[in-house]
Amino acid sequence: LADLKEEVDIWDKLEKDLTEIKNISELSAWEERFKKEEFKVLFSGPYDKKHAIVSIYSGAGGTEAQDWANMLLRMYSRYAESHNFKSKILDIGYGQEAGIKSAVLEIDGLYAYGYLKGENGVHRLVRLSPFNADNLRHTSFALVEILPEISEDIKKEIEIKPDDLKIDTFRSSGPGGQNVNMRSTAVRLTHLPTKIVVSCQSERSQAQNRERAMKLLYTKLYQKRLQEKQKEKADIRGVLPSVEWGSQIRSYVLHPYKLVKDHRTGVESSNPDEVLDGKLDEFIEAELRS
């Protein structure tokens, strides 16, 4: 209800501001705001208004792939920042030399999932290796998974029995595998029937990390349930797409030329630095309109 009121207020303000425009520059700014709100009409999915949980996993290739995963983590953090979304790293596994093995980023904001759901899939990087003495060209892969944050009423549909949980605690880790916390406040949960594992180390206390880890587990279990329903009904498409290593969606080429290309929509950018700094709107809009 609060989200609906917020939307109504936005459109009311747009209408009011239109009557008070005095010059061309004000009209141009108003049109940009209007286009942004009009774009939201594309969000018709049942989860589009939700916050987003972004999980990033480095592919095979050790340090190269782990550095690429870290670049993607920064890209989505910058995207969130540019859209006035709040972002927080819930869990992160650092590589030994550089980069990350995996990370879970929470992005809070109205329609965060709607905007980002099309980022599901494998992202490919081609560049000259900064970790190779011969400076050879290298291709790296990372897997991105976008899930919506589920609401309390949906949690009631999912039963998690205490006996089905294995709970481990550990110290929060930093780059190079060093422990950055003297106490074991980080929490890892294993759901034994499904073998789903989630962890959280972003909070100061073990209780808070466990609460956030439980939220992640509910999200993963709900996704699993929906994917099972999708298999039963082959005509249902795009609710929560499964992500596999074969589903490459976008390439980022830094050498021998500069290009970012989306393999689904054909959208291209000759400025990969800008894209990696979070400027994803052109790619996201094209995927939503496709």
Phi and psi restraints in degrees (value plus and minus 20) as a CYANA .aco file:
   2 ALA   PHI     -84.3   -44.3
   2 ALA   PSI     -58.6   -18.6
   3 ASP   PHI     -84.1   -44.1
   3 ASP   PSI     -60.7   -20.7
   4 LEU   PHI     -83.4   -43.4
   4 LEU   PSI     -62.8   -22.8
   5 LYS   PHI     -81.9   -41.9
   5 LYS   PSI     -60.5   -20.5
   6 GLU   PHI     -81.4   -41.4
   6 GLU   PSI     -61.5   -21.5
   7 GLU   PHI     -84.6   -44.6
   7 GLU   PSI     -64.6   -24.6
   8 VAL   PHI     -80.8   -40.8
   8 VAL   PSI     -63.0   -23.0
   9 ASP   PHI     -81.2   -41.2
   9 ASP   PSI     -59.5   -19.5
  10 ILE   PHI     -82.5   -42.5
  10 ILE   PSI     -66.4   -26.4
  11 TRP   PHI     -88.9   -48.9
  11 TRP   PSI     -56.3   -16.3
  12 ASP   PHI     -81.4   -41.4
  12 ASP   PSI     -62.2   -22.2
  13 LYS   PHI     -88.2   -48.2
  13 LYS   PSI     -58.3   -18.3
  14 LEU   PHI     -80.4   -40.4
  14 LEU   PSI     -64.0   -24.0
  15 GLU   PHI     -83.7   -43.7
  15 GLU   PSI     -63.3   -23.3
  16 LYS   PHI     -85.0   -45.0
  16 LYS   PSI     -64.6   -24.6
  17 ASP   PHI     -85.1   -45.1
  17 ASP   PSI     -50.6   -10.6
  18 LEU   PHI     -81.5   -41.5
  18 LEU   PSI     -57.1   -17.1
  19 THR   PHI     -94.3   -54.3
  19 THR   PSI     -33.3     6.7
  20 GLU   PHI    -127.8   -87.8
  20 GLU   PSI     -13.3    26.7
  21 ILE   PHI     -88.4   -48.4
  21 ILE   PSI     114.1   154.1
  22 LYS   PHI    -136.6   -96.6
  22 LYS   PSI     -38.1     1.9
  23 ASN   PHI    -169.7  -129.7
  23 ASN   PSI     154.9   194.9
  24 ILE   PHI     -83.7   -43.7
  24 ILE   PSI     -59.4   -19.4
  25 SER   PHI     -84.9   -44.9
  25 SER   PSI     -58.7   -18.7
  26 GLU   PHI     -86.8   -46.8
  26 GLU   PSI     -57.8   -17.8
  27 LEU   PHI     -85.0   -45.0
  27 LEU   PSI     -60.9   -20.9
  28 SER   PHI     -82.9   -42.9
  28 SER   PSI     -62.7   -22.7
  29 ALA   PHI     -84.9   -44.9
  29 ALA   PSI     -58.7   -18.7
  30 TRP   PHI     -85.4   -45.4
  30 TRP   PSI     -61.2   -21.2
  31 GLU   PHI     -82.4   -42.4
  31 GLU   PSI     -56.6   -16.6
  32 GLU   PHI     -84.0   -44.0
  32 GLU   PSI     -63.2   -23.2
  33 ARG   PHI     -83.7   -43.7
  33 ARG   PSI     -61.1   -21.1
  34 PHE   PHI     -83.0   -43.0
  34 PHE   PSI     -65.5   -25.5
  35 LYS   PHI     -80.7   -40.7
  35 LYS   PSI     -58.1   -18.1
  36 LYS   PHI     -83.9   -43.9
  36 LYS   PSI     -62.8   -22.8
  37 GLU   PHI     -93.6   -53.6
  37 GLU   PSI     -57.4   -17.4
  38 GLU   PHI     -82.2   -42.2
  38 GLU   PSI     -55.7   -15.7
  39 PHE   PHI     -79.9   -39.9
  39 PHE   PSI     -50.4   -10.4
  40 LYS   PHI     -87.0   -47.0
  40 LYS   PSI     -35.5     4.5
  41 VAL   PHI     -82.0   -42.0
  41 VAL   PSI     -44.8    -4.8
  42 LEU   PHI     -87.6   -47.6
  42 LEU   PSI     -36.9     3.1
  43 PHE   PHI    -105.1   -65.1
  43 PHE   PSI      73.9   113.9
  44 SER   PHI    -134.5   -94.5
  44 SER   PSI     -22.3    17.7
  45 GLY   PHI     -91.4   -51.4
  45 GLY   PSI     134.9   174.9
  46 PRO   PHI     -86.2   -46.2
  46 PRO   PSI     -37.4     2.6
  47 TYR   PHI    -135.0   -95.0
  47 TYR   PSI     -17.5    22.5
  48 ASP   PHI     -79.7   -39.7
  48 ASP   PSI     -49.6    -9.6
  49 LYS   PHI     -99.4   -59.4
  49 LYS   PSI     -29.9    10.1
  50 LYS   PHI     -94.5   -54.5
  50 LYS   PSI     143.6   183.6
  51 HIS   PHI     -88.0   -48.0
  51 HIS   PSI     144.2   184.2
  52 ALA   PHI    -136.8   -96.8
  52 ALA   PSI     123.8   163.8
  53 ILE   PHI    -131.6   -91.6
  53 ILE   PSI      94.0   134.0
  54 VAL   PHI    -124.7   -84.7
  54 VAL   PSI      96.7   136.7
  55 SER   PHI    -129.2   -89.2
  55 SER   PSI     113.5   153.5
  56 ILE   PHI    -144.8  -104.8
  56 ILE   PSI     109.9   149.9
  57 TYR   PHI    -147.2  -107.2
  57 TYR   PSI     109.0   149.0
  58 SER   PHI     -94.2   -54.2
  58 SER   PSI     126.2   166.2
  59 GLY   PHI    -106.9   -66.9
  59 GLY   PSI    -189.3  -149.3
  60 ALA   PHI     -86.2   -46.2
  60 ALA   PSI     128.5   168.5
  61 GLY   PHI     108.4   148.4
  61 GLY   PSI     -13.0    27.0
  62 GLY   PHI      39.8    79.8
  62 GLY   PSI    -149.9  -109.9
  63 THR   PHI     -79.1   -39.1
  63 THR   PSI     -59.8   -19.8
  64 GLU   PHI     -78.1   -38.1
  64 GLU   PSI     -71.2   -31.2
  65 ALA   PHI     -87.7   -47.7
  65 ALA   PSI     -55.7   -15.7
  66 GLN   PHI     -88.1   -48.1
  66 GLN   PSI     -56.2   -16.2
  67 ASP   PHI     -86.5   -46.5
  67 ASP   PSI     -58.4   -18.4
  68 TRP   PHI     -84.7   -44.7
  68 TRP   PSI     -61.8   -21.8
  69 ALA   PHI     -80.8   -40.8
  69 ALA   PSI     -58.2   -18.2
  70 ASN   PHI     -86.9   -46.9
  70 ASN   PSI     -56.5   -16.5
  71 MET   PHI     -83.7   -43.7
  71 MET   PSI     -58.5   -18.5
  72 LEU   PHI     -88.9   -48.9
  72 LEU   PSI     -57.4   -17.4
  73 LEU   PHI     -79.6   -39.6
  73 LEU   PSI     -64.2   -24.2
  74 ARG   PHI     -84.8   -44.8
  74 ARG   PSI     -60.4   -20.4
  75 MET   PHI     -79.3   -39.3
  75 MET   PSI     -66.0   -26.0
  76 TYR   PHI     -93.2   -53.2
  76 TYR   PSI     -51.4   -11.4
  77 SER   PHI     -84.8   -44.8
  77 SER   PSI     -62.0   -22.0
  78 ARG   PHI     -88.4   -48.4
  78 ARG   PSI     -57.2   -17.2
  79 TYR   PHI     -80.6   -40.6
  79 TYR   PSI     -66.4   -26.4
  80 ALA   PHI     -79.4   -39.4
  80 ALA   PSI     -65.4   -25.4
  81 GLU   PHI     -80.4   -40.4
  81 GLU   PSI     -62.2   -22.2
  82 SER   PHI     -90.6   -50.6
  82 SER   PSI     -37.4     2.6
  83 HIS   PHI    -127.0   -87.0
  83 HIS   PSI      -5.3    34.7
  84 ASN   PHI      39.5    79.5
  84 ASN   PSI       9.5    49.5
  85 PHE   PHI    -110.1   -70.1
  85 PHE   PSI     130.4   170.4
  86 LYS   PHI    -109.6   -69.6
  86 LYS   PSI     117.7   157.7
  87 SER   PHI    -149.2  -109.2
  87 SER   PSI     127.5   167.5
  88 LYS   PHI    -169.9  -129.9
  88 LYS   PSI     112.7   152.7
  89 ILE   PHI    -100.2   -60.2
  89 ILE   PSI      96.4   136.4
  90 LEU   PHI    -105.3   -65.3
  90 LEU   PSI     -55.0   -15.0
  91 ASP   PHI    -173.6  -133.6
  91 ASP   PSI     125.5   165.5
  92 ILE   PHI    -172.1  -132.1
  92 ILE   PSI     117.8   157.8
  93 GLY   PHI    -138.3   -98.3
  93 GLY   PSI      92.9   132.9
  94 TYR   PHI    -101.6   -61.6
  94 TYR   PSI     129.3   169.3
  95 GLY   PHI     -97.8   -57.8
  95 GLY   PSI     145.4   185.4
  96 GLN   PHI     -90.8   -50.8
  96 GLN   PSI     -60.7   -20.7
  97 GLU   PHI    -119.3   -79.3
  97 GLU   PSI     -66.3   -26.3
  98 ALA   PHI    -182.2  -142.2
  98 ALA   PSI     143.8   183.8
  99 GLY   PHI      53.3    93.3
  99 GLY   PSI    -184.0  -144.0
 100 ILE   PHI    -154.2  -114.2
 100 ILE   PSI     127.9   167.9
 101 LYS   PHI    -100.2   -60.2
 101 LYS   PSI     -57.2   -17.2
 102 SER   PHI    -183.0  -143.0
 102 SER   PSI     142.8   182.8
 103 ALA   PHI    -177.7  -137.7
 103 ALA   PSI     131.4   171.4
 104 VAL   PHI    -142.9  -102.9
 104 VAL   PSI     100.1   140.1
 105 LEU   PHI    -135.4   -95.4
 105 LEU   PSI     105.2   145.2
 106 GLU   PHI    -114.6   -74.6
 106 GLU   PSI     106.4   146.4
 107 ILE   PHI    -138.7   -98.7
 107 ILE   PSI      92.8   132.8
 108 ASP   PHI    -120.4   -80.4
 108 ASP   PSI     106.2   146.2
 109 GLY   PHI     148.2   188.2
 109 GLY   PSI     130.2   170.2
 110 LEU   PHI     -81.6   -41.6
 110 LEU   PSI     106.3   146.3
 111 TYR   PHI      52.0    92.0
 111 TYR   PSI      -4.4    35.6
 112 ALA   PHI     -78.5   -38.5
 112 ALA   PSI     -63.5   -23.5
 113 TYR   PHI     -88.4   -48.4
 113 TYR   PSI     -59.5   -19.5
 114 GLY   PHI     -77.9   -37.9
 114 GLY   PSI     -63.0   -23.0
 115 TYR   PHI     -86.8   -46.8
 115 TYR   PSI     -63.1   -23.1
 116 LEU   PHI    -115.7   -75.7
 116 LEU   PSI     -28.9    11.1
 117 LYS   PHI     -79.5   -39.5
 117 LYS   PSI     -48.3    -8.3
 118 GLY   PHI     -95.5   -55.5
 118 GLY   PSI     -23.4    16.6
 119 GLU   PHI    -103.2   -63.2
 119 GLU   PSI     -22.8    17.2
 120 ASN   PHI     -76.2   -36.2
 120 ASN   PSI     108.3   148.3
 121 GLY   PHI     117.8   157.8
 121 GLY   PSI    -190.8  -150.8
 122 VAL   PHI    -113.9   -73.9
 122 VAL   PSI     112.3   152.3
 123 HIS   PHI    -131.5   -91.5
 123 HIS   PSI     111.7   151.7
 124 ARG   PHI    -134.6   -94.6
 124 ARG   PSI     113.8   153.8
 125 LEU   PHI    -138.6   -98.6
 125 LEU   PSI     112.5   152.5
 126 VAL   PHI    -141.8  -101.8
 126 VAL   PSI     103.8   143.8
 127 ARG   PHI    -180.1  -140.1
 127 ARG   PSI     152.1   192.1
 128 LEU   PHI     -98.9   -58.9
 128 LEU   PSI     108.6   148.6
 129 SER   PHI     -86.1   -46.1
 129 SER   PSI     105.2   145.2
 130 PRO   PHI    -101.8   -61.8
 130 PRO   PSI     -23.5    16.5
 131 PHE   PHI    -130.2   -90.2
 131 PHE   PSI     -15.2    24.8
 132 ASN   PHI    -134.8   -94.8
 132 ASN   PSI     108.9   148.9
 133 ALA   PHI     -81.3   -41.3
 133 ALA   PSI     -49.4    -9.4
 134 ASP   PHI    -106.6   -66.6
 134 ASP   PSI     -23.1    16.9
 135 ASN   PHI      36.2    76.2
 135 ASN   PSI      24.0    64.0
 136 LEU   PHI     -97.5   -57.5
 136 LEU   PSI     136.3   176.3
 137 ARG   PHI     -92.2   -52.2
 137 ARG   PSI     118.8   158.8
 138 HIS   PHI    -158.5  -118.5
 138 HIS   PSI     123.5   163.5
 139 THR   PHI    -131.6   -91.6
 139 THR   PSI     108.8   148.8
 140 SER   PHI    -143.9  -103.9
 140 SER   PSI     133.7   173.7
 141 PHE   PHI    -149.3  -109.3
 141 PHE   PSI     128.5   168.5
 142 ALA   PHI    -164.7  -124.7
 142 ALA   PSI     126.2   166.2
 143 LEU   PHI    -123.5   -83.5
 143 LEU   PSI     110.1   150.1
 144 VAL   PHI    -135.2   -95.2
 144 VAL   PSI     111.1   151.1
 145 GLU   PHI    -144.7  -104.7
 145 GLU   PSI     106.9   146.9
 146 ILE   PHI    -134.3   -94.3
 146 ILE   PSI     104.3   144.3
 147 LEU   PHI    -147.1  -107.1
 147 LEU   PSI     130.6   170.6
 148 PRO   PHI    -103.5   -63.5
 148 PRO   PSI     129.9   169.9
 149 GLU   PHI     -96.0   -56.0
 149 GLU   PSI     106.2   146.2
 150 ILE   PHI    -106.7   -66.7
 150 ILE   PSI     132.8   172.8
 151 SER   PHI    -106.7   -66.7
 151 SER   PSI     149.2   189.2
 152 GLU   PHI     -83.0   -43.0
 152 GLU   PSI     -56.0   -16.0
 153 ASP   PHI     -87.3   -47.3
 153 ASP   PSI     -52.1   -12.1
 154 ILE   PHI     -92.0   -52.0
 154 ILE   PSI     -55.0   -15.0
 155 LYS   PHI     -78.0   -38.0
 155 LYS   PSI     -51.9   -11.9
 156 LYS   PHI     -85.7   -45.7
 156 LYS   PSI     -41.6    -1.6
 157 GLU   PHI     -99.3   -59.3
 157 GLU   PSI     -34.5     5.5
 158 ILE   PHI    -132.5   -92.5
 158 ILE   PSI     101.5   141.5
 159 GLU   PHI    -117.6   -77.6
 159 GLU   PSI     104.3   144.3
 160 ILE   PHI    -136.9   -96.9
 160 ILE   PSI      87.6   127.6
 161 LYS   PHI     -98.8   -58.8
 161 LYS   PSI     121.0   161.0
 162 PRO   PHI     -74.1   -34.1
 162 PRO   PSI     -56.7   -16.7
 163 ASP   PHI     -90.5   -50.5
 163 ASP   PSI     -35.5     4.5
 164 ASP   PHI    -108.4   -68.4
 164 ASP   PSI     -20.8    19.2
 165 LEU   PHI    -129.7   -89.7
 165 LEU   PSI     113.7   153.7
 166 LYS   PHI    -128.0   -88.0
 166 LYS   PSI     104.1   144.1
 167 ILE   PHI    -133.5   -93.5
 167 ILE   PSI     102.7   142.7
 168 ASP   PHI    -140.2  -100.2
 168 ASP   PSI     124.5   164.5
 169 THR   PHI    -137.9   -97.9
 169 THR   PSI     128.8   168.8
 170 PHE   PHI    -175.1  -135.1
 170 PHE   PSI     148.9   188.9
 171 ARG   PHI    -101.6   -61.6
 171 ARG   PSI     120.9   160.9
 172 SER   PHI     -79.6   -39.6
 172 SER   PSI     119.8   159.8
 173 SER   PHI    -128.5   -88.5
 173 SER   PSI     138.0   178.0
 174 GLY   PHI    -142.3  -102.3
 174 GLY   PSI    -195.6  -155.6
 175 PRO   PHI     -75.1   -35.1
 175 PRO   PSI     119.4   159.4
 176 GLY   PHI      59.8    99.8
 176 GLY   PSI     -12.4    27.6
 177 GLY   PHI      63.9   103.9
 177 GLY   PSI     -15.4    24.6
 178 GLN   PHI     -92.2   -52.2
 178 GLN   PSI     124.8   164.8
 179 ASN   PHI    -102.1   -62.1
 179 ASN   PSI     109.0   149.0
 180 VAL   PHI    -125.6   -85.6
 180 VAL   PSI     -18.4    21.6
 181 ASN   PHI    -152.3  -112.3
 181 ASN   PSI     112.3   152.3
 182 MET   PHI     -92.7   -52.7
 182 MET   PSI     -43.6    -3.6
 183 ARG   PHI    -127.3   -87.3
 183 ARG   PSI     134.7   174.7
 184 SER   PHI    -104.0   -64.0
 184 SER   PSI      60.0   100.0
 185 THR   PHI    -115.1   -75.1
 185 THR   PSI     -40.9    -0.9
 186 ALA   PHI     -93.1   -53.1
 186 ALA   PSI     128.5   168.5
 187 VAL   PHI    -148.3  -108.3
 187 VAL   PSI     115.3   155.3
 188 ARG   PHI    -140.7  -100.7
 188 ARG   PSI     108.3   148.3
 189 LEU   PHI    -133.5   -93.5
 189 LEU   PSI     112.5   152.5
 190 THR   PHI    -137.0   -97.0
 190 THR   PSI     100.9   140.9
 191 HIS   PHI    -107.4   -67.4
 191 HIS   PSI      84.3   124.3
 192 LEU   PHI     -79.8   -39.8
 192 LEU   PSI     -61.2   -21.2
 193 PRO   PHI     -84.0   -44.0
 193 PRO   PSI     -53.5   -13.5
 194 THR   PHI    -127.2   -87.2
 194 THR   PSI     -30.8     9.2
 195 LYS   PHI      45.4    85.4
 195 LYS   PSI      -2.6    37.4
 196 ILE   PHI     -95.2   -55.2
 196 ILE   PSI     111.7   151.7
 197 VAL   PHI    -140.1  -100.1
 197 VAL   PSI     110.8   150.8
 198 VAL   PHI    -152.6  -112.6
 198 VAL   PSI     135.7   175.7
 199 SER   PHI    -168.5  -128.5
 199 SER   PSI     139.6   179.6
 200 CYS   PHI    -166.8  -126.8
 200 CYS   PSI     116.8   156.8
 201 GLN   PHI    -160.2  -120.2
 201 GLN   PSI      -1.9    38.1
 202 SER   PHI    -103.6   -63.6
 202 SER   PSI     -40.8    -0.8
 203 GLU   PHI    -116.3   -76.3
 203 GLU   PSI     146.1   186.1
 204 ARG   PHI     -98.3   -58.3
 204 ARG   PSI     -48.3    -8.3
 205 SER   PHI    -134.1   -94.1
 205 SER   PSI     135.6   175.6
 206 GLN   PHI     -83.0   -43.0
 206 GLN   PSI     -59.0   -19.0
 207 ALA   PHI     -83.1   -43.1
 207 ALA   PSI     -62.6   -22.6
 208 GLN   PHI     -86.7   -46.7
 208 GLN   PSI     -60.1   -20.1
 209 ASN   PHI     -86.7   -46.7
 209 ASN   PSI     -56.4   -16.4
 210 ARG   PHI     -85.9   -45.9
 210 ARG   PSI     -61.0   -21.0
 211 GLU   PHI     -81.1   -41.1
 211 GLU   PSI     -64.2   -24.2
 212 ARG   PHI     -88.7   -48.7
 212 ARG   PSI     -57.8   -17.8
 213 ALA   PHI     -84.3   -44.3
 213 ALA   PSI     -57.8   -17.8
 214 MET   PHI     -83.2   -43.2
 214 MET   PSI     -59.1   -19.1
 215 LYS   PHI     -82.0   -42.0
 215 LYS   PSI     -61.9   -21.9
 216 LEU   PHI     -84.2   -44.2
 216 LEU   PSI     -59.4   -19.4
 217 LEU   PHI     -85.1   -45.1
 217 LEU   PSI     -63.7   -23.7
 218 TYR   PHI     -77.7   -37.7
 218 TYR   PSI     -62.5   -22.5
 219 THR   PHI     -82.3   -42.3
 219 THR   PSI     -64.9   -24.9
 220 LYS   PHI     -84.9   -44.9
 220 LYS   PSI     -61.0   -21.0
 221 LEU   PHI     -88.0   -48.0
 221 LEU   PSI     -57.6   -17.6
 222 TYR   PHI     -88.0   -48.0
 222 TYR   PSI     -58.9   -18.9
 223 GLN   PHI     -80.7   -40.7
 223 GLN   PSI     -63.2   -23.2
 224 LYS   PHI     -81.2   -41.2
 224 LYS   PSI     -62.0   -22.0
 225 ARG   PHI     -83.1   -43.1
 225 ARG   PSI     -64.1   -24.1
 226 LEU   PHI     -85.6   -45.6
 226 LEU   PSI     -58.1   -18.1
 227 GLN   PHI     -86.3   -46.3
 227 GLN   PSI     -54.3   -14.3
 228 GLU   PHI     -86.7   -46.7
 228 GLU   PSI     -57.4   -17.4
 229 LYS   PHI     -87.3   -47.3
 229 LYS   PSI     -55.6   -15.6
 230 GLN   PHI     -83.9   -43.9
 230 GLN   PSI     -56.4   -16.4
 231 LYS   PHI     -86.1   -46.1
 231 LYS   PSI     -53.0   -13.0
 232 GLU   PHI     -93.6   -53.6
 232 GLU   PSI     -52.9   -12.9
 233 LYS   PHI    -140.0  -100.0
 233 LYS   PSI      70.6   110.6
 234 ALA   PHI     -84.2   -44.2
 234 ALA   PSI     -37.1     2.9
 235 ASP   PHI    -101.9   -61.9
 235 ASP   PSI     -30.2     9.8
 236 ILE   PHI    -103.0   -63.0
 236 ILE   PSI     104.6   144.6
 237 ARG   PHI    -152.6  -112.6
 237 ARG   PSI     119.7   159.7
 238 GLY   PHI      59.1    99.1
 238 GLY   PSI      -6.5    33.5
 239 VAL   PHI     -92.8   -52.8
 239 VAL   PSI     -80.0   -40.0
 240 LEU   PHI    -162.2  -122.2
 240 LEU   PSI      66.3   106.3
 241 PRO   PHI     -82.9   -42.9
 241 PRO   PSI     119.2   159.2
 242 SER   PHI     -96.1   -56.1
 242 SER   PSI     131.9   171.9
 243 VAL   PHI    -136.6   -96.6
 243 VAL   PSI     108.3   148.3
 244 GLU   PHI    -151.5  -111.5
 244 GLU   PSI     142.8   182.8
 245 TRP   PHI     -86.0   -46.0
 245 TRP   PSI     -38.6     1.4
 246 GLY   PHI    -102.7   -62.7
 246 GLY   PSI     -31.3     8.7
 247 SER   PHI    -110.5   -70.5
 247 SER   PSI      48.6    88.6
 248 GLN   PHI     -92.9   -52.9
 248 GLN   PSI     105.3   145.3
 249 ILE   PHI    -129.6   -89.6
 249 ILE   PSI     -47.2    -7.2
 250 ARG   PHI    -172.1  -132.1
 250 ARG   PSI     122.7   162.7
 251 SER   PHI    -136.5   -96.5
 251 SER   PSI     119.4   159.4
 252 TYR   PHI    -139.2   -99.2
 252 TYR   PSI      86.7   126.7
 253 VAL   PHI    -126.1   -86.1
 253 VAL   PSI     100.4   140.4
 254 LEU   PHI    -125.6   -85.6
 254 LEU   PSI     -33.7     6.3
 255 HIS   PHI    -178.5  -138.5
 255 HIS   PSI     117.5   157.5
 256 PRO   PHI    -106.9   -66.9
 256 PRO   PSI     -21.4    18.6
 257 TYR   PHI    -157.8  -117.8
 257 TYR   PSI     152.3   192.3
 258 LYS   PHI    -129.4   -89.4
 258 LYS   PSI     100.3   140.3
 259 LEU   PHI    -183.6  -143.6
 259 LEU   PSI     117.1   157.1
 260 VAL   PHI    -136.0   -96.0
 260 VAL   PSI     105.7   145.7
 261 LYS   PHI    -150.0  -110.0
 261 LYS   PSI     110.1   150.1
 262 ASP   PHI    -109.5   -69.5
 262 ASP   PSI     101.8   141.8
 263 HIS   PHI     -98.3   -58.3
 263 HIS   PSI     -30.2     9.8
 264 ARG   PHI    -111.0   -71.0
 264 ARG   PSI     -64.7   -24.7
 265 THR   PHI    -122.8   -82.8
 265 THR   PSI     -37.3     2.7
 266 GLY   PHI      62.9   102.9
 266 GLY   PSI     -19.8    20.2
 267 VAL   PHI     -85.5   -45.5
 267 VAL   PSI     116.1   156.1
 268 GLU   PHI    -149.6  -109.6
 268 GLU   PSI     134.9   174.9
 269 SER   PHI    -158.9  -118.9
 269 SER   PSI     115.8   155.8
 270 SER   PHI    -113.3   -73.3
 270 SER   PSI      -8.8    31.2
 271 ASN   PHI    -145.0  -105.0
 271 ASN   PSI      55.2    95.2
 272 PRO   PHI     -82.6   -42.6
 272 PRO   PSI     -49.8    -9.8
 273 ASP   PHI     -81.5   -41.5
 273 ASP   PSI     -60.1   -20.1
 274 GLU   PHI     -86.6   -46.6
 274 GLU   PSI     -63.3   -23.3
 275 VAL   PHI     -82.6   -42.6
 275 VAL   PSI     -65.5   -25.5
 276 LEU   PHI     -89.2   -49.2
 276 LEU   PSI     -32.2     7.8
 277 ASP   PHI    -111.7   -71.7
 277 ASP   PSI     -10.3    29.7
 278 GLY   PHI      84.6   124.6
 278 GLY   PSI     -16.6    23.4
 279 LYS   PHI    -104.9   -64.9
 279 LYS   PSI      66.6   106.6
 280 LEU   PHI    -131.9   -91.9
 280 LEU   PSI     -20.0    20.0
 281 ASP   PHI     -75.7   -35.7
 281 ASP   PSI     -63.3   -23.3
 282 GLU   PHI     -81.9   -41.9
 282 GLU   PSI     -61.3   -21.3
 283 PHE   PHI     -90.3   -50.3
 283 PHE   PSI     -62.3   -22.3
 284 ILE   PHI     -86.1   -46.1
 284 ILE   PSI     -64.3   -24.3
 285 GLU   PHI     -84.0   -44.0
 285 GLU   PSI     -62.6   -22.6
 286 ALA   PHI     -82.0   -42.0
 286 ALA   PSI     -60.8   -20.8
 287 GLU   PHI     -87.4   -47.4
 287 GLU   PSI     -59.1   -19.1
 288 LEU   PHI     -87.7   -47.7
 288 LEU   PSI     -52.8   -12.8
 289 ARG   PHI    -104.8   -64.8
 289 ARG   PSI     -31.7     8.3
